[in-house]
Amino acid sequence: MAKRNDGANGSGGKGGSFTGTPADRLIRLWRSNDQRFGVLLDEVLDSGRQPVIEAAIAKLREDESYAFIDEVDAFSETLQRTDSYGDPSTVTLFWLAVEVEGDLTEAPPAEAIERALDSSGLLENAADTRLLPLWLDPEPLAYLEAADRRTLLHRLLASTDEAADFVRKQDLLAPVLPAEDTPGPRFVAVVGLVEESDDASAASAEAIPDPLNFGLPQAEEPEIDPAEELRIKEAMAAFSDAVRAADPRVRRCEPIGGLTDLLDFTADEAWQADGELDEVADFLDIASNETADGVIDATVADTVAGLHVRAYDSEGRLLDDRLFTLEGEQAAGALALLKRRCRKVTGA
């Protein structure tokens, strides 16, 4: 979401003079759609005063708190400044979800990613982009508070070295090697920033869809005609292909938008993969219950239709067979599960 000057959801107003704690003032300005909400929130975020935000959330009604948190989190990832030419601009963090496999000792191909973003046209209004050449772990990123997001933006705007120091101190780096229980592909993140002139941002809100979920300032979702929707999909696919070509560890790379969007994306992907693996686990549980000793041997055939699994008891008696419509990382995860649960797996 782009930085706003109008409080919660309206066009703003000067309003009266509010007293009380900073948390009280945040709530009152937000509820009254006062344009000073953005100014006060900027001060709180830039000074790293996360307890003020937490105090405000604690005082809000439950039905208000979710909208408030969403707005604060999005606000924390964007700021307005004067660029090197003296013109006003907006700087926003953006996140890439990257499906990788193997050793992550080597840094992500930052220059190749930047070239791919440029050639794909996904950031055609950007005056400047910058990527932090580090693999980040989505799990600890889920605990990155709003004040820390703003700090990361400031550090990355200052230099990649300062941003790298910050993420290391926050323990946000992805493990170099996958965990033993997740030997297949996994999702990691790469963060960058994009700077747009305020004139370009205003033009974007009028005419150009927002494929990266930057939340350009507009009252309603833009209507995308089929041709434009196809162009965006093709641009996203071309971007992912270019990154894969630059780094064989990358299986997929998707520009997501804000950190909240990234966390939602990786959670959805994990949920879908876990759902498929649950079916394999249930299959093994049922087969195990039919044995006298709980020992299972399995054969696996990778077919066009999916993964064909046969389960046998320790005496070689067929217990069950099933075709699982799995491929890629899901098939790899299923094989890893079979090898953990079965005495012997052949054909894998």
Phi, psi and omega per residue, in radians:
M1 nan 2.384 -3.135
A2 -1.310 2.762 3.135
K3 -1.088 2.417 -3.067
R4 -2.132 2.724 3.132
N5 -2.068 0.318 -2.963
D6 -2.200 0.486 3.089
G7 1.266 -2.334 -3.019
A8 -1.377 -1.157 -3.003
N9 -2.481 0.190 -3.054
G10 -2.085 -2.874 -3.073
S11 -1.563 -0.092 3.034
G12 1.600 2.953 3.118
G13 -3.042 2.828 -3.080
K14 -1.306 -0.702 3.077
G15 1.125 -3.079 3.135
G16 -1.557 -3.089 3.137
S17 -1.543 2.144 -3.101
F18 -1.688 2.471 3.077
T19 -2.045 3.095 3.132
G20 1.933 -2.991 -3.137
T21 -1.221 2.830 3.056
P22 -0.972 -0.636 3.108
A23 -1.123 -0.739 3.104
D24 -1.079 -0.750 -3.122
R25 -1.150 -0.692 3.085
L26 -1.007 -0.817 -3.105
I27 -1.098 -0.817 -3.087
R28 -1.128 -0.761 3.126
L29 -1.141 -0.683 3.141
W30 -1.164 -0.800 -3.118
R31 -1.147 -0.553 -3.099
S32 -1.628 0.154 3.134
N33 0.985 0.649 -3.082
D34 -1.474 2.343 -3.099
Q35 -1.125 -0.309 3.120
R36 -1.296 -0.190 3.073
F37 -0.994 -0.800 -3.129
G38 -1.096 -0.681 -3.139
V39 -1.138 -0.807 -3.130
L40 -1.167 -0.728 3.139
L41 -1.113 -0.672 3.057
D42 -0.992 -0.792 -3.130
E43 -1.084 -0.739 -3.126
V44 -1.134 -0.802 -3.114
L45 -1.173 -0.785 -3.084
D46 -1.169 -0.451 3.116
S47 -1.621 0.057 3.085
G48 1.206 0.510 -3.044
R49 -1.610 1.118 3.120
Q50 -1.009 -0.622 3.115
P51 -1.012 -0.517 3.090
V52 -1.127 -0.760 3.122
I53 -1.129 -0.747 3.130
E54 -1.094 -0.685 3.124
A55 -1.135 -0.678 3.110
A56 -1.134 -0.769 3.140
I57 -1.061 -0.704 -3.117
A58 -1.130 -0.455 -3.108
K59 -1.582 -0.205 -3.116
L60 -1.406 2.671 2.967
R61 -1.146 2.674 -3.088
E62 -1.027 -0.685 -3.110
D63 -1.217 -0.321 3.090
E64 -1.577 -0.552 -2.929
S65 -1.081 -0.649 -3.098
Y66 -1.130 -0.764 3.121
A67 -1.142 -0.688 3.130
F68 -1.116 -0.808 -3.140
I69 -1.073 -0.781 3.132
D70 -1.024 -0.748 -3.108
E71 -1.204 -0.740 3.138
V72 -1.120 -0.779 -3.135
D73 -1.067 -0.778 3.136
A74 -1.159 -0.711 3.134
F75 -1.065 -0.620 -3.067
S76 -1.172 -0.360 -3.075
E77 -1.709 0.231 3.121
T78 -2.510 2.579 3.061
L79 -2.613 2.769 3.111
Q80 -1.887 2.474 -3.130
R81 -2.672 3.119 3.033
T82 -1.777 2.198 -3.069
D83 -1.348 -3.056 -3.053
S84 -1.149 -0.284 3.118
Y85 -1.699 0.053 -3.134
G86 1.489 0.147 -3.134
D87 -1.696 2.568 3.108
P88 -1.199 2.452 3.139
S89 -2.532 2.880 3.106
T90 -2.074 2.260 3.135
V91 -1.956 2.290 -3.065
T92 -2.344 2.406 2.966
L93 -1.256 2.481 2.958
F94 -2.356 2.669 -2.995
W95 -2.150 2.494 3.073
L96 -1.981 2.266 2.994
A97 -1.612 2.141 -3.042
V98 -2.151 2.125 3.050
E99 -1.576 2.083 -3.036
V100 -2.213 2.854 3.068
E101 -2.496 2.317 3.074
G102 1.823 -2.776 -3.031
D103 -1.376 2.256 -3.137
L104 -1.867 0.477 3.107
T105 -1.045 -0.763 3.112
E106 -1.333 2.493 -3.118
A107 -1.159 2.782 3.052
P108 -1.120 2.674 -3.102
P109 -1.352 1.324 -3.005
A110 -1.007 -0.786 -3.115
E111 -1.115 -0.705 3.123
A112 -1.145 -0.670 3.111
I113 -1.137 -0.744 3.123
E114 -1.104 -0.734 3.099
R115 -1.106 -0.698 -3.136
A116 -1.152 -0.686 3.073
L117 -1.079 -0.739 -3.124
D118 -1.161 -0.825 -3.074
S119 -1.249 -0.475 -3.128
S120 -1.315 -0.358 -3.111
G121 1.425 0.136 -3.120
L122 -1.208 -0.444 3.123
L123 -2.143 0.883 -2.994
E124 -1.195 -0.292 3.120
N125 -1.716 0.072 -3.079
A126 -1.289 2.283 3.015
A127 -1.458 -0.463 -3.136
D128 -2.743 2.508 2.999
T129 -2.315 2.657 3.136
R130 -2.629 2.324 3.128
L131 -1.987 2.518 3.012
L132 -1.549 2.026 -3.031
P133 -1.387 1.080 3.109
L134 -2.451 2.518 3.018
W135 -1.457 2.246 -3.120
L136 -1.979 2.651 -3.082
D137 -1.687 2.083 -3.128
P138 -1.038 -0.495 -3.069
E139 -1.103 -0.955 3.087
P140 -1.225 -0.413 3.083
L141 -1.075 -0.472 3.137
A142 -1.097 -0.365 -3.111
Y143 -1.777 0.167 -3.134
L144 -1.342 1.979 -3.054
E145 -1.326 2.915 -3.070
A146 -1.022 -0.763 -3.140
A147 -1.108 -0.606 3.106
D148 -1.240 -0.609 3.078
R149 -1.091 -0.741 3.115
R150 -1.138 -0.696 3.101
T151 -1.065 -0.757 3.109
L152 -1.048 -0.720 3.116
L153 -1.083 -0.801 3.120
H154 -1.081 -0.748 -3.114
R155 -1.143 -0.738 -3.134
L156 -1.197 -0.579 3.079
L157 -1.175 -0.596 3.123
A158 -1.267 -0.896 3.107
S159 -3.025 2.712 3.091
T160 -1.179 -0.515 3.110
D161 -1.120 -0.759 3.124
E162 -1.132 -0.710 3.121
A163 -1.141 -0.691 3.126
A164 -1.103 -0.733 3.095
D165 -1.054 -0.708 -3.114
F166 -1.132 -0.845 -3.086
V167 -1.182 -0.533 3.077
R168 -1.195 -0.739 3.121
K169 -1.154 -0.546 3.113
Q170 -1.453 -0.044 3.133
D171 1.032 0.870 -3.093
L172 -1.780 -0.021 -3.095
L173 -1.255 2.473 3.069
A174 -1.260 2.550 3.055
P175 -1.008 2.467 -3.120
V176 -1.102 -0.698 3.126
L177 -2.040 2.598 3.127
P178 -1.159 2.715 3.090
A179 -1.188 2.754 -3.095
E180 -1.058 -0.545 -3.107
D181 -1.532 -0.007 3.059
T182 -2.353 1.196 -3.037
P183 -1.305 -0.282 -3.085
G184 -1.496 -2.785 3.124
P185 -1.062 2.672 3.136
R186 -2.528 2.814 3.103
F187 -1.707 2.327 2.980
V188 -2.237 3.111 -3.084
A189 -2.244 2.672 2.966
V190 -2.254 2.378 -3.121
V191 -1.970 2.595 3.070
G192 -2.606 -3.117 3.033
L193 -2.296 2.661 3.071
V194 -2.247 2.379 3.114
E195 -2.026 2.257 3.102
E196 -2.178 2.484 3.020
S197 -1.184 2.631 -3.128
D198 -1.088 -0.536 3.085
D199 -1.133 -0.739 3.132
A200 -1.169 -0.664 3.127
S201 -1.120 -0.716 3.121
A202 -1.137 -0.716 3.108
A203 -1.125 -0.655 3.118
S204 -1.074 -0.719 -3.121
A205 -1.124 -0.533 -3.127
E206 -1.371 -0.684 -2.874
A207 -2.223 -0.352 -2.933
I208 -2.070 2.281 3.066
P209 -1.065 2.947 -3.003
D210 -2.085 1.259 -2.998
P211 -1.133 -0.383 -3.115
L212 -1.692 0.163 3.078
N213 1.062 0.665 3.090
F214 -1.316 -0.185 3.100
G215 1.215 0.888 3.120
L216 -0.998 2.523 -2.983
P217 -1.180 1.773 3.127
Q218 -2.650 2.608 -3.041
A219 -1.321 -0.589 -3.070
E220 -2.249 2.792 3.064
E221 -1.118 2.364 3.132
P222 -1.223 2.532 3.053
E223 -1.524 2.157 -3.105
I224 -1.847 2.134 3.122
D225 -1.286 2.812 -3.063
P226 -0.971 -0.654 -3.127
A227 -1.145 -0.712 3.133
E228 -1.221 -0.667 3.097
E229 -1.081 -0.713 3.102
L230 -1.130 -0.706 3.133
R231 -1.056 -0.736 -3.131
I232 -1.147 -0.772 3.122
K233 -1.073 -0.736 3.129
E234 -1.155 -0.658 3.117
A235 -1.149 -0.720 3.113
M236 -1.118 -0.735 3.133
A237 -1.146 -0.733 3.129
A238 -1.112 -0.683 3.099
F239 -1.079 -0.858 -3.125
S240 -1.076 -0.718 3.126
D241 -1.085 -0.710 -3.120
A242 -1.148 -0.681 3.129
V243 -1.219 -0.702 3.101
R244 -1.070 -0.691 3.137
A245 -1.154 -0.518 -3.111
A246 -1.431 -0.391 -3.081
D247 -2.528 1.927 -3.080
P248 -1.138 -0.248 3.096
R249 -1.298 -0.359 -3.053
V250 -1.506 2.191 3.058
R251 -1.715 -0.520 -3.138
R252 -2.779 2.529 3.104
C253 -2.476 2.094 -3.073
E254 -2.210 2.193 2.984
P255 -1.220 2.222 -2.999
I256 -1.870 -0.728 -3.052
G257 2.134 -2.170 -3.125
G258 -1.433 2.984 -3.112
L259 -1.109 -0.681 3.118
T260 -1.067 -0.700 3.087
D261 -1.098 -0.707 3.123
L262 -1.082 -0.798 -3.113
L263 -1.144 -0.683 3.078
D264 -1.095 -0.740 -3.109
F265 -1.107 -0.873 -3.093
T266 -1.177 -0.591 3.091
A267 -1.156 -0.731 3.116
D268 -1.106 -0.742 3.140
E269 -1.112 -0.734 3.136
A270 -1.151 -0.674 -3.141
W271 -1.114 -0.746 3.135
Q272 -1.120 -0.764 3.136
A273 -1.138 -0.714 3.138
D274 -1.120 -0.619 3.127
G275 -1.084 -0.722 3.105
E276 -1.167 -0.730 -3.138
L277 -1.182 -0.525 3.081
D278 -1.055 -0.647 3.114
E279 -1.116 -0.715 3.103
V280 -1.142 -0.740 3.129
A281 -1.092 -0.723 3.107
D282 -1.103 -0.722 3.106
F283 -1.007 -0.784 -3.136
L284 -1.208 -0.645 3.111
D285 -1.074 -0.797 -3.128
I286 -1.122 -0.751 3.128
A287 -1.103 -0.728 -3.125
S288 -1.102 -0.631 -3.138
N289 -1.154 -0.345 -3.129
E290 -1.564 0.003 -3.137
T291 -1.765 2.797 3.097
A292 -1.460 -0.482 -3.046
D293 -2.063 0.009 3.137
G294 1.348 0.087 -3.115
V295 -1.542 2.313 3.128
I296 -2.217 2.356 2.908
D297 -1.934 2.601 -3.095
A298 -2.381 2.602 2.942
T299 -2.054 2.532 -3.078
V300 -2.264 2.325 3.055
A301 -2.210 2.165 3.116
D302 -1.537 1.784 -3.066
T303 -1.856 2.997 3.097
V304 -1.068 -0.617 -3.098
A305 -1.406 -0.264 -3.123
G306 2.548 -2.754 -3.099
L307 -1.712 2.000 -3.132
H308 -1.673 2.051 -3.062
V309 -2.042 2.292 3.020
R310 -2.046 2.336 -3.141
A311 -1.946 2.343 -3.129
Y312 -2.199 2.686 3.015
D313 -1.465 -3.117 -3.044
S314 -1.167 -0.272 3.116
E315 -1.707 0.086 3.094
G316 1.538 0.182 3.129
R317 -1.419 2.284 3.122
L318 -1.178 2.154 3.132
L319 -1.654 -0.768 -3.100
D320 -2.936 2.764 2.984
D321 -2.474 2.590 -3.047
R322 -2.624 2.549 3.033
L323 -1.815 2.070 3.119
F324 -1.829 2.219 -3.125
T325 -1.425 1.299 -3.104
L326 -2.085 2.592 3.048
E327 -2.655 2.883 3.068
G328 1.010 -2.263 -3.062
E329 -1.165 -0.502 3.115
Q330 -1.181 -0.722 3.093
A331 -1.113 -0.712 3.109
A332 -1.096 -0.709 3.100
G333 -1.140 -0.680 3.112
A334 -1.133 -0.727 3.112
L335 -1.099 -0.713 3.108
A336 -1.094 -0.695 3.110
L337 -1.134 -0.764 3.116
L338 -1.045 -0.742 -3.115
K339 -1.178 -0.516 3.093
R340 -1.317 -0.631 -3.017
R341 -1.579 -0.432 -3.024
C342 -1.805 2.645 3.077
R343 -1.170 -0.669 -3.091
K344 -2.580 2.392 3.064
V345 -2.212 2.120 3.134
T346 -2.012 2.674 3.137
G347 1.521 -0.054 -3.094
A348 -1.439 nan nan
